[in-house]
Structures are given as C-alpha cells and as structure tokens.
Amino acid sequence: MQGLASRKIAVEVLMKVELEGAFANLALQGAFKQHPLSERDRAFVTALVQGTTRHIVELDRKIAEHSSRPLAKMTPALRAVLRCAFFQLTYMDDIPVSAVVNTAVQIARKTGHEGSARFTNGVLRSFKSKADSKPDHSVPEWLVERWKRNFGDEETELLLKYSQEIPVLTLRTNESAITPEGLMRIFTDKGMKVEQGKLVPSCLNIVDRGPVGGPVSKLPGYAEGLFAVQDEASAFVALVVSPTPGQLVLDLCAAPGGKSLHMAELMENKGRIVAADVNQKRLNLIAPERRRLGLTNIETVQADGRYFPSQVMFDSILIDAPCTGTGVINRRSDLSQRRKKEDLEELIAIQRDLLSHASRLLRPGGILVYSTCSMEPEENRQNIEEFLRTHHEFRSEPLWDFLNTEIIGLWKEESHWAETSEQIEAGMLQLLPSRHSTSGFFISRLRRES
C-alpha cells in the first residue's frame, strides 16, 4: 500500500529531525534518494513532514489531551506516528479518518510492537473530530511572550498567523541569463500563475504551478540555469551589499550559498567571491548550483567566520549571521521545536564575534553588511549599535538607494511608515511580515571610513 509506505517514510524523517537535529528539508532529500517515489507521493510526504514540524507544539498539546501516557515516556517512533496522524486529522480534510487511523496503527506496529498499535488506535479514536478541533499556533510560549513585549498583542497575532502560513515558492531570476519578464513569459506559457516581487523585482512568486508538478528541478528553465530558489528578503541582502564587477568579496557565513550566488551574478561573473562557512556539508551545496547557473567567480572555504584567516583585505563583507531564525519559522518549520530561550544569548555572542573579526578584514572605504532572518532586537539593531559604539571607524549608511519606488509607495500606506522610514535612514532595516509583506529579516549596511 503506497499510502502506508509514504507515511512510514514521513515518520522516519520526523524521527531523524528529532533525534539527530537534522534539517527537515535535507532529511527529506536523503529519504527520497533512498526511497524512490512518484512526484505525487513525494509531495504528500513533504506536506506531512513540513506540516507536522510546523505545528508540532500544537500537535503535542492535542496528543497530551488524549493520551494517558506522557509524550516524554513514549518512544521517538511512537511520538512521530502520533504527531503525523494528528496533523492529518487536523489539517488534511480530504483524507478519510479511517485511512489515517489504520495506517498509523500499522506503522506503530512495524516500528514498535502490538502494544504500540493498540495504544495508537486508542489515542486516535478518542481524538476530537476535526470539525471541533480549532488549530492554534505552534510557536513556543517564550517566543510569543517576547513578541508581545516587543511588538504588542495585535501585531503578535499577525506574526503568529504568518508563522503558520505555507510559504509561496519564490524564484530569483538569473539576470545574467534572462530578464524577469522573459522568465515570466516562459512560466505563463506553461500555464503557471506568477507574480513579480515588489521588494526585489527579479524575484518571481509562483502562485499556481498549474500543470507543472514535481520538484523545482522540473520547472522550465531550471536545467538552463535561468533562476535560483531564493526568498525576496534574502535576495534583498545582496542588493544592499551592492558588489560591483572586479571586487574582492567575502561571504563569511555563506552556506547554503544563495546570497553568494546572487552577488556573483551582480558582479557579472567578474572579480572574486570567497564563500566561507563552518559547515562543510552545507558548503558543498554551493558547487552544483554554481555550475548550473554558469558562475565561475566563487570559491568555497571551510572556516569558522569568527577566526577566518586572510592575508588580504576585502572590498565588501557580508555576515549573514547564524540566528534564532524567528523571521522564517514558516519556511523552516523545524525551527519551532529546535530553538530554545537559552539559544539567544549564545547566538548574540557569536554574532558580535563575527562583526568584530570582519571589521579587521575590511579595507578602508569598504562595505560591511550584517543580516539575519530574525526579528529579535538583541540579534539585530542592538548588535549594530554596540558595534558602532566600539568601532568608531565605521558608520551606518541609509538604504534608500536599494529600495524601488513601488515598495516605498506601498510601505508609505502602512501605519508603521514613520518607524520604517527612520530605520531606512539609519541603515538598520527590520523587515516584518506583519508590516512589510516579506519574511522577517534584518539588514544593516556599514562603511569603514577611509
């Protein structure tokens, strides 16, 4: 039964995420290499894994309500089976309840024993009907309380709603190969519905793939290197770096390489980008993308960015710092269970060390851009303000030149425009999904005085 096989693969991936701390998307890729599936079944497994991890806090609350056994006393396999089943019963209205329960019981038996199967059957049978089950958020309470303090109750509700939304697929045009308009025509000719990005016009949001199914590699233009998968806010970071042909650029926390690739394109494949990262496995993801996009001016180096050795000074340095990732919880569904309150202090120390070390690698007159996919002030503006207090040779630069008139016009209509305008002028922009219709990102541009 293919439905049973697909769900069993989803359970195995969920166990890998919990036990090994694996990234959900990479664990899925590994599973699909090991278990060849049809495009339809791959999509189903992906939806199960991403949806379950995105809603895991909520699902665990529901399981606790209907289970006589605490989650901590269950085996990892049993937890994964129940989470996967509860997600289907709550969010996948088109799947018959009997199919969810029967396959969950079979998987519990295969991954455990007959007692596990009976327990699973009992818990699921006692679960309230989907009609009576009101989905709530799966953001950890410590983070919800932070958002309320920083943004207020009303905006926190908007952020929580965003955190549960399924993100749209966004593709950034490889403008060294084709124009955004040309790529849009290719997609629309295939029956796809596409909208051009407003923050970064080279980005295309795929609203409806129409008849074009399967993984991204099946999209027209992929093999020819006409686009890369990249979120708009992430793509905006490279625009703020604004590297020019012939420069020497350092991407200090580069993996998996999206911003390095974008900067290489902006440099017209001239000059040199050093893409450094401490994680060799993720760094290896750059090479195939570099070849597919036809880029030759990127070299990769495994190194901890806090101690990156260099005999030369760089024209521009990008620090896309490791962070809590609270601005992209909907894209990185595993973050909601991975991040803990204690992580913040440790990450801030790493971020400040990265800034301090990068300042010594930048030539006078050079540009330093600091970014995170976080919405937490301590990781963002407070880091930059502290850096400027201790590094008097640096000054912040306004970001107006990197914003198009359309996006400024849209933001001016929002109630928070005065605050956004102040941030743009200060060169420290905090993008929020509740205000700017983008992922939560922070971008700051600094120049080292000559």
C-alpha positions in Angstrom: 0.0 0.0 0.0 1.7 3.2 -1.2 -0.2 5.3 1.4 1.4 3.2 4.1 4.8 3.4 2.6 4.7 7.2 2.2 3.5 7.8 5.8 6.2 5.4 7.1 8.9 7.5 5.2 7.4 10.7 6.8 7.6 9.1 10.2 11.3 8.1 9.6 12.2 11.7 8.6 10.4 13.1 11.6 12.4 10.8 13.8 15.6 11.9 12.1 14.7 15.6 12.8 14.0 14.9 16.4 16.9 12.5 17.3 19.7 13.8 15.1 18.7 17.5 14.9 18.6 17.1 11.1 17.2 19.9 8.9 13.8 18.8 7.7 14.4 19.7 4.0 17.8 17.9 3.9 16.4 14.9 5.7 13.6 14.8 3.1 16.1 14.9 0.3 18.0 12.0 1.8 14.9 10.0 2.2 13.8 10.5 -1.4 17.2 9.3 -2.6 16.9 6.1 -0.5 13.2 5.6 -1.4 12.2 6.5 -5.0 8.6 7.8 -5.0 6.3 9.2 -7.6 6.0 13.0 -7.7 2.6 12.8 -6.1 3.9 10.7 -3.2 7.0 13.0 -2.8 4.6 16.0 -2.5 2.5 14.1 0.1 5.5 13.1 2.2 6.9 16.7 2.1 3.5 18.1 3.2 3.3 15.6 6.1 6.8 16.4 7.3 6.8 20.1 6.9 3.2 20.4 8.2 3.9 18.3 11.3 7.1 20.1 12.2 5.4 23.5 11.6 2.6 22.6 14.0 4.5 20.4 16.4 3.8 22.4 19.6 0.1 22.4 18.9 0.1 18.7 18.0 1.9 17.8 21.2 -0.7 19.7 23.2 -3.5 17.8 21.4 -1.8 14.4 21.9 -1.4 15.1 25.7 -5.1 15.8 26.0 -6.0 12.4 24.6 -3.2 10.2 25.9 -2.8 8.5 29.3 0.9 8.3 28.7 3.2 11.5 28.7 5.0 12.2 25.5 8.3 12.0 27.2 7.6 8.4 28.2 6.8 7.4 24.6 9.4 6.1 22.1 10.6 8.5 19.4 8.8 6.3 16.8 5.5 6.4 18.7 5.7 10.2 19.1 6.4 10.6 15.3 3.5 8.3 14.4 1.0 10.2 16.6 2.2 13.7 15.5 1.9 12.7 11.9 -1.6 11.3 12.4 -2.8 14.2 14.5 -1.6 16.6 11.8 -3.6 14.7 9.1 -6.7 14.6 11.2 -6.5 18.3 12.0 -5.3 19.8 8.7 -5.8 17.4 5.9 -9.6 17.4 5.5 -9.5 15.4 2.2 -8.1 12.2 3.9 -10.6 9.8 5.4 -10.3 9.4 9.1 -10.2 5.6 8.7 -7.2 5.8 6.4 -5.3 8.0 8.8 -6.0 5.7 11.8 -5.5 2.4 10.0 -2.1 3.4 8.5 -0.9 4.9 11.8 -1.8 1.7 13.7 0.1 -0.4 11.1 3.2 1.9 11.3 3.1 1.8 15.1 3.1 -2.0 14.9 6.0 -2.0 12.4 8.1 0.5 14.3 7.2 -0.9 17.8 5.0 -3.8 18.8 1.4 -4.8 19.2 1.0 -2.7 22.4 2.1 0.4 20.5 -0.5 -0.4 17.8 -3.3 -0.7 20.4 -2.2 2.5 22.2 -2.1 4.4 18.9 -5.6 3.2 18.0 -7.0 4.2 21.3 -5.5 7.7 21.3 -6.6 8.4 17.8 -10.1 7.1 18.4 -10.5 9.4 21.3 -9.3 12.4 19.4 -12.0 15.0 18.8 -13.4 15.3 15.3 -11.7 17.7 13.0 -14.7 20.0 12.9 -14.4 20.6 16.7 -10.7 20.9 16.6 -9.6 24.5 16.3 -6.0 24.9 15.1 -3.8 27.2 17.1 -0.2 28.3 16.7 2.9 26.2 17.3 5.3 29.0 18.3 7.0 28.4 21.7 5.4 30.4 24.5 8.7 32.0 25.4 8.9 33.5 21.9 5.2 34.6 22.0 5.9 36.5 25.2 8.9 38.2 23.6 6.9 39.3 20.6 4.2 40.7 22.8 6.7 42.8 24.7 8.5 43.9 21.5 5.5 44.4 19.1 2.3 44.4 21.2 -0.6 41.9 21.3 -2.2 42.9 18.0 1.0 42.6 15.9 1.9 39.4 17.7 -1.3 37.8 16.5 -0.4 38.8 12.9 3.1 37.3 13.3 1.6 34.1 14.7 -0.8 33.8 11.8 2.2 34.3 9.4 4.2 31.6 11.2 1.6 29.0 10.2 1.2 30.0 6.6 2.5 27.8 3.9 5.2 29.9 2.1 4.9 30.6 -1.5 7.7 29.3 -3.8 9.9 32.2 -4.8 12.4 32.1 -7.6 15.1 34.7 -8.2 15.8 35.4 -11.9 19.4 34.8 -13.0 19.6 38.2 -14.7 22.9 37.4 -16.4 20.9 34.8 -18.4 17.4 36.3 -18.8 15.2 39.1 -17.7 12.4 38.6 -15.1 9.9 39.4 -17.8 11.3 36.8 -20.1 11.3 34.2 -17.3 7.7 35.1 -16.5 6.7 34.5 -20.1 8.3 31.1 -20.1 6.3 30.2 -16.9 3.0 31.6 -18.1 3.3 29.9 -21.4 3.3 26.6 -19.5 0.1 27.5 -17.7 1.7 28.7 -14.4 0.5 31.8 -12.5 3.3 34.0 -11.5 3.6 37.4 -9.7 6.7 39.7 -9.8 8.2 40.5 -6.5 7.8 44.1 -5.1 10.8 44.3 -2.8 13.1 42.6 -5.4 11.6 42.7 -8.9 14.0 40.0 -10.1 12.1 37.6 -7.8 9.0 35.8 -9.1 6.4 34.3 -6.7 4.8 31.1 -8.0 1.2 31.5 -7.1 0.0 28.4 -9.0 2.1 25.8 -10.8 -0.8 24.7 -13.0 0.1 21.6 -14.9 3.8 21.8 -14.0 4.2 19.4 -11.0 7.2 17.7 -9.3 10.3 19.2 -7.7 11.7 22.6 -8.6 14.2 20.9 -10.9 11.2 20.0 -13.2 10.3 23.7 -13.8 11.1 25.1 -17.2 14.5 26.9 -17.2 15.9 25.1 -14.2 18.4 23.0 -16.2 19.4 26.0 -18.2 20.3 28.0 -15.0 17.6 30.7 -15.5 16.7 31.0 -11.9 17.6 30.1 -8.3 15.2 29.4 -5.4 15.5 32.4 -3.0 13.2 34.3 -0.7 12.7 38.0 -1.6 14.0 39.3 1.8 17.1 37.1 1.4 17.7 38.4 -2.1 17.4 42.0 -0.9 20.5 41.4 1.2 22.8 41.1 -1.8 21.3 44.2 -3.3 22.3 46.1 -0.1 25.9 44.7 -0.4 25.8 46.0 -4.0 29.1 44.4 -5.2 30.5 45.5 -8.5 32.4 43.6 -11.2 36.1 43.1 -10.2 35.7 43.4 -6.5 37.0 41.0 -3.8 34.0 40.0 -1.6 33.8 37.8 1.4 30.6 36.0 2.4 31.5 35.0 6.0 28.6 32.6 6.8 27.8 31.5 3.2 26.1 28.1 3.2 24.0 27.0 1.6 25.1 29.8 -0.8 22.1 31.7 -2.1 23.5 35.2 -1.3 27.0 34.3 -2.7 25.4 33.1 -5.9 23.3 36.3 -6.2 26.3 38.5 -5.5 28.3 36.6 -8.2 25.6 37.4 -10.7 25.5 41.1 -9.7 29.3 41.1 -10.3 28.7 39.8 -13.8 30.9 36.8 -13.0 33.9 39.1 -12.7 36.1 39.5 -9.6 36.1 37.0 -6.8 33.8 35.9 -4.0 35.1 33.8 -1.1 32.3 31.9 0.4 33.2 30.7 3.9 31.3 28.5 6.3 32.0 26.3 9.2 29.7 23.5 7.9 31.3 21.6 5.0 28.3 19.6 4.2 26.1 22.6 3.7 29.0 24.4 1.9 29.1 21.5 -0.6 25.6 22.6 -1.8 27.1 25.7 -3.5 29.2 23.8 -6.1 26.3 22.2 -8.1 24.3 25.5 -8.0 27.3 27.5 -9.1 27.8 25.2 -12.1 24.1 25.2 -13.0 24.0 29.0 -13.0 27.2 29.2 -15.0 29.2 31.1 -12.3 33.0 30.8 -12.1 33.9 33.6 -9.6 33.1 31.8 -6.3 35.5 29.8 -4.3 34.5 28.0 -1.1 36.5 27.7 2.1 35.6 25.8 5.3 36.2 28.0 8.2 34.6 29.4 11.3 33.8 33.0 10.4 35.0 34.2 13.8 38.5 33.2 13.0 38.6 33.3 9.2 42.3 33.7 8.2 43.1 36.1 5.4 46.3 37.8 4.1 44.2 40.3 2.0 41.6 43.0 2.8 38.2 42.7 1.2 36.2 45.4 -0.7 32.9 44.1 0.8 32.0 41.6 3.5 28.6 40.0 4.1 27.8 38.5 7.5 24.5 36.6 7.2 24.8 35.6 10.8 23.6 32.4 12.5 20.5 33.4 14.4 17.3 32.2 16.0 15.5 32.3 12.6 12.3 33.7 14.1 11.5 35.6 10.9 11.3 32.4 8.8 9.6 29.9 11.0 7.0 29.3 8.3 9.8 28.4 5.8 11.9 26.5 8.4 9.2 24.5 10.2 11.8 22.6 12.3 12.9 25.8 14.0 9.8 25.9 16.2 11.0 22.8 18.0 14.7 23.4 17.6 15.1 26.9 19.2 15.2 27.4 23.0 15.2 30.5 25.0 18.8 29.9 26.1 20.0 29.9 22.5 19.6 33.6 22.2 22.5 34.6 24.5 24.8 32.1 22.8 23.9 33.4 19.3 24.4 37.0 20.3 27.9 36.3 21.4 28.7 34.5 18.1 27.2 37.4 16.1 29.2 40.0 17.9 32.4 38.0 17.4 31.7 37.7 13.7 31.2 41.5 13.5 34.4 42.2 15.4 36.5 39.8 13.3 35.0 41.1 10.0 35.9 44.6 10.8 39.6 43.6 10.7 39.3 42.1 7.3 37.7 45.0 5.5 39.7 47.6 3.6 39.2 51.3 4.4 36.3 52.6 2.4 34.8 49.1 2.2 31.3 47.9 2.9 30.2 45.6 5.7 26.6 44.2 5.6 25.1 42.4 8.5 21.9 40.4 8.2 19.8 37.9 10.0 16.5 36.1 9.4 15.5 37.1 12.9 13.0 39.5 14.4 14.7 39.8 17.8 16.2 43.3 18.6 19.1 41.8 20.6 20.3 40.0 17.5 19.8 42.9 15.2 19.7 46.6 16.0 21.3 46.2 19.4 24.2 44.3 18.0 24.9 47.0 15.4 24.5 49.8 17.9 27.0 48.1 20.2 29.4 47.5 17.3 29.3 51.2 16.3 30.0 52.2 19.9 33.2 50.1 20.0 34.3 50.6 16.3 34.5 54.3 15.7 36.0 53.8 12.2 32.6 52.5 11.0 29.4 54.5 10.2 26.0 53.3 9.0 24.6 54.2 5.6 21.0 54.8 4.6 19.3 52.1 2.5 17.1 54.3 0.3 19.2 53.6 -2.9 18.4 49.9 -2.7 14.6 50.3 -2.5 12.4 50.8 -5.6 9.7 53.4 -5.8 6.9 50.8 -5.8 7.8 49.2 -2.5 8.3 52.6 -0.9 4.9 53.7 -2.1 3.3 50.5 -0.6 5.1 50.9 2.7 4.1 54.6 2.9 0.4 53.5 3.1 1.1 51.5 6.3 0.7 52.9 9.8 4.3 52.0 10.7 5.8 54.0 7.8 7.4 56.6 10.2 9.3 53.8 12.0 10.3 52.1 8.8 11.5 55.4 7.3 13.6 56.0 10.3 15.2 52.6 10.0 15.9 53.0 6.3 17.6 56.4 7.0 19.6 54.8 9.9 20.8 51.9 7.7 19.2 49.3 10.0 16.0 47.9 8.5 13.9 45.3 10.3 11.6 43.7 7.9 8.5 42.2 9.5 5.9 40.0 7.7 3.1 41.9 9.6 4.3 45.3 8.2 6.3 44.7 5.0 4.7 41.5 3.5 8.1 39.8 3.5 9.9 37.3 5.7 11.3 38.6 8.9 14.8 39.9 8.1 17.2 42.4 9.4 19.7 44.2 7.1 22.3 46.8 8.1 24.9 48.5 5.9 28.1 49.9 7.3 31.1 51.6 5.7 34.6 51.7 7.1 35.9 55.2 7.0 38.9 55.8 4.7 
